[in-house]
Amino acid sequence: MKVSSFFHLEMQHLMTNKRKQYGHQHNRQTLWRSILAIPEVDAVVYKPGKQKNTTFNRNLIANIIYIMYRENVIVEHNVTTLTKALEHDKDHSVRSQLGIQPTDSTIAAKVRDLLAV
């Protein structure tokens, strides 16, 4: 499954309407696509590395979601709920990645900068 489809299906209901620019479904999709288009994200998002049963870097997506909820773009802050939304399994290994920023500080900074606009 493509990351853009994944996010659309699993995460859009968790995004806040507090920020008007993210309130409409089209704008939420545009936001997610903009994050995926950040060159540093685009370069690694479809490289799962040692992660199994995925075509994208699940850990990076979880790390980006962490930034999004820290910046109040995603209203849900409960890691268990987020894990269930992402993987339909509250004990999935991605859970630990929902509590940390990307290891690449450039990616973290660029995502935060995009969300601040």
Secondary structure, 3 states (H helix, E strand, C coil): CCHHHHHHHHCHHHECCCCHHHHCHHHHHHHHHHHHHCHHHHCCCCCCCCCCCCCCCHHHHHHHHHHHHHCCCECCCCHHHHHHHHHCCCCCHHHHHHHCCCCCHHHHHHHHHHHHC
